[in-house]
């Protein structure tokens, strides 16, 4: 049976306390305690502004700031007691502040509401997360570039439809993922710029009657400017959706590379061996070495995409302004952050320590007539045959080689001439794997010379 008393922090209107079930569904402290640092950071800025604007006196301001310092120390040491009956991180900190400094603690909430407080804390947290994720992405890119530098000339099959298509270099393949993760960093940077407006000071939904200085608060928290509309401010979770969208795309890139690693380390490919630190054994088959880290990265991508979907569904029908539904915004973001950054670290470890089997890659690159496109290009350049006709001639020559059980270079010139009589010995110069790779020097191409340019461009941009 609940006692007939209201929550002392916010429940002055109520004559009885919430039921146990209501407390459980309403409380968010189990997860939003991750916002503790940001909540204290925002409260410091708000307190300093209140003092500057002479809304509270400097003596009370000093007590509040000293009390916040003590609370921060208690949280860091693990001695702070988070209480479910106080619902959230804001009430937990404010309650503890009152225990430490007494009545002046109540002045901290002047000219703000939990509505603008929570969105400020959450924005600060997401901004910090973006910075951390961007650093992790850059570290992953550097691991890719380091391996690409070693393997600018390591030849492997390039695939379309998972069928051998044209020979490429491993360095080129790795730099493709470097480009993907670079776009991820760009998306996170765009999200950071777009979200970098300070919500604090719009109060519950309509602004405040107190003569506050929102520009001071904004500057103190490192925002570019205050938000422009109070209704939108407390209703906005676009910044969280932006973060989750960028995280989902980045996770997809991780998953694609994880899938390739899983294939490459299989006995059927034997392109790489993953380090023991990122693989596991079988409980029954002693010969197995399973790429579990890569498989888990692939699986966690589904979780991250689910996190985005979850928040989209929460937000899709909410009228202005704040609704308690928005309490469900944090767990998906926290989960996506944890899953993505764990995956980025694991992928960096696998790339940095993987063993490349160059001979197996080269052998695989020879399968499937990979010189066929170069044969068609030669017919265009040397015999002035339109490409569509050259494509058909090249296909017929491939069929001849298949019938004779040899590769294109092993096919007798006289057999080629039965398809196109003008073919001459010059064709033999380009029918090799090395030639196919080295001649692709176009901007962004797979030739070692081109890959080195890609690497240099990355290094110059990320000094």
LINFENMO-V127629 format. One record per residue. N is the residue number from 1. RES is the residue in one small letter. SS is DSSP state (@ for helix, = for strand, . for the rest). Layout:
BEGIN
n=(N	N)
res=(RES	RES)
ss=(SS	SS)
END
This chain:
BEGIN
n=(1	2	3	4	5	6	7	8	9	10	11	12	13	14	15	16	17	18	19	20	21	22	23	24	25	26	27	28	29	30	31	32	33	34	35	36	37	38	39	40	41	42	43	44	45	46	47	48	49	50	51	52	53	54	55	56	57	58	59	60	61	62	63	64	65	66	67	68	69	70	71	72	73	74	75	76	77	78	79	80	81	82	83	84	85	86	87	88	89	90	91	92	93	94	95	96	97	98	99	100	101	102	103	104	105	106	107	108	109	110	111	112	113	114	115	116	117	118	119	120	121	122	123	124	125	126	127	128	129	130	131	132	133	134	135	136	137	138	139	140	141	142	143	144	145	146	147	148	149	150	151	152	153	154	155	156	157	158	159	160	161	162	163	164	165	166	167	168	169	170	171	172	173	174	175	176	177	178	179	180	181	182	183	184	185	186	187	188	189	190	191	192	193	194	195	196	197	198	199	200	201	202	203	204	205	206	207	208	209	210	211	212	213	214	215	216	217	218	219	220	221	222	223	224	225	226	227	228	229	230	231	232	233	234	235	236	237	238	239	240	241	242	243	244	245	246	247	248	249	250	251	252	253	254	255	256	257	258	259	260	261	262	263	264	265	266	267	268	269	270	271	272	273	274	275	276	277	278	279	280	281	282	283	284	285	286	287	288	289	290	291	292	293	294	295	296	297	298	299	300	301	302	303	304	305	306	307	308	309	310	311	312	313	314	315	316	317	318	319	320	321	322	323	324	325	326	327	328	329	330	331	332	333	334	335	336	337	338	339	340	341	342	343	344	345	346	347	348	349	350	351	352	353	354	355	356	357	358	359	360	361	362	363	364	365	366	367	368	369	370	371	372	373	374	375	376	377	378	379	380	381	382	383	384	385	386	387	388	389	390	391	392	393	394	395	396	397	398	399	400	401	402	403	404	405	406	407	408	409	410	411	412	413	414	415	416	417	418	419	420	421	422	423	424	425	426	427	428	429	430	431	432	433	434	435	436	437	438	439	440	441	442	443	444	445	446	447	448	449	450	451	452	453	454	455	456	457	458	459	460	461	462	463)
res=(x	x	x	x	x	x	x	x	x	x	x	x	x	x	x	x	x	x	x	x	x	x	x	x	x	x	x	x	x	x	x	x	x	x	x	x	x	x	x	x	x	x	x	x	x	x	x	x	x	x	x	x	x	x	x	x	x	x	x	x	x	x	x	x	x	x	x	x	x	x	x	x	x	x	x	x	x	x	x	x	x	x	x	x	x	x	x	x	x	x	x	x	x	x	x	x	x	x	x	x	x	x	x	x	x	x	x	x	x	x	x	x	x	x	x	x	x	x	x	x	x	x	x	x	x	x	x	x	x	x	x	x	x	x	x	x	x	x	x	x	x	x	x	x	x	x	x	x	x	x	x	x	x	x	x	x	x	x	x	x	x	x	x	x	x	x	x	x	x	x	x	x	x	x	x	x	x	x	x	x	x	x	x	x	x	x	x	x	x	x	x	x	x	x	x	x	x	x	x	x	x	x	x	x	x	x	x	x	x	x	x	x	x	x	x	x	x	x	x	x	x	x	x	x	x	x	x	x	x	x	x	x	x	x	x	x	x	x	x	x	x	x	x	x	x	x	x	x	x	x	x	x	x	x	x	x	x	x	x	x	x	x	x	x	x	x	x	x	x	x	x	x	x	x	x	x	x	x	x	x	x	x	x	x	x	x	x	x	x	x	x	x	x	x	x	x	x	x	x	x	x	x	x	x	x	x	x	x	x	x	x	x	x	x	x	x	x	x	x	x	x	x	x	x	x	x	x	x	x	x	x	x	x	x	x	x	x	x	x	x	x	x	x	x	x	x	x	x	x	x	x	x	x	x	x	x	x	x	x	x	x	x	x	x	x	x	x	x	x	x	x	x	x	x	x	x	x	x	x	x	x	x	x	x	x	x	x	x	x	x	x	x	x	x	x	x	x	x	x	x	x	x	x	x	x	x	x	x	x	x	x	x	x	x	x	x	x	x	x	x	x	x	x	x	x	x	x	x	x	x	x	x	x	x	x	x	x	x	x	x	x	x	x	x	x	x	x	x	x	x	x	x	x	x	x	x	x	x	x	x	x	x	x)
ss=(.	.	.	.	.	.	.	.	.	.	.	.	.	.	.	.	.	.	.	@	@	@	@	@	@	@	.	.	@	@	@	@	@	@	@	@	@	@	@	@	@	@	@	@	@	@	@	@	@	@	@	@	.	.	.	.	.	@	@	@	@	@	@	@	@	@	@	@	@	@	@	@	@	@	@	@	@	.	.	.	.	.	.	@	@	@	.	.	@	@	@	@	@	@	@	@	@	@	@	@	@	@	@	@	@	@	@	@	@	.	.	.	.	@	@	@	@	@	@	@	@	@	@	@	@	@	@	@	@	@	@	@	@	@	@	@	@	@	@	@	@	@	@	@	@	@	@	@	@	@	.	.	.	.	=	=	=	=	=	=	.	.	=	=	=	=	=	=	=	@	@	@	@	@	@	@	@	@	@	@	@	@	@	@	@	@	@	@	@	@	@	@	@	@	@	.	=	=	.	.	.	.	.	.	.	.	.	.	.	.	.	.	.	@	@	@	@	@	@	@	.	.	.	.	=	=	.	.	.	@	@	@	@	@	@	.	.	@	@	@	@	@	@	@	@	@	@	@	@	@	@	@	@	@	@	@	@	@	@	@	@	@	@	@	.	.	.	.	.	.	.	=	=	.	.	@	@	@	.	=	.	.	.	.	.	.	.	.	.	=	.	@	@	@	@	@	@	@	@	@	@	@	@	@	@	@	@	@	@	@	@	@	@	@	@	.	.	.	.	.	.	.	.	@	@	@	@	@	@	@	@	@	@	@	@	@	@	@	@	@	@	@	@	@	@	@	@	@	@	@	@	@	@	.	=	=	.	@	@	@	@	@	@	@	@	.	.	.	.	.	.	@	@	@	@	@	@	@	@	@	@	@	@	.	.	.	@	@	@	@	@	@	@	@	@	@	@	@	@	@	@	@	@	@	.	.	.	.	.	.	.	.	@	@	@	@	@	@	@	.	.	.	.	.	@	@	@	@	@	.	.	.	@	@	@	@	@	@	.	.	.	.	.	.	.	.	.	@	@	@	@	@	@	@	@	@	@	@	@	@	@	.	.)
END
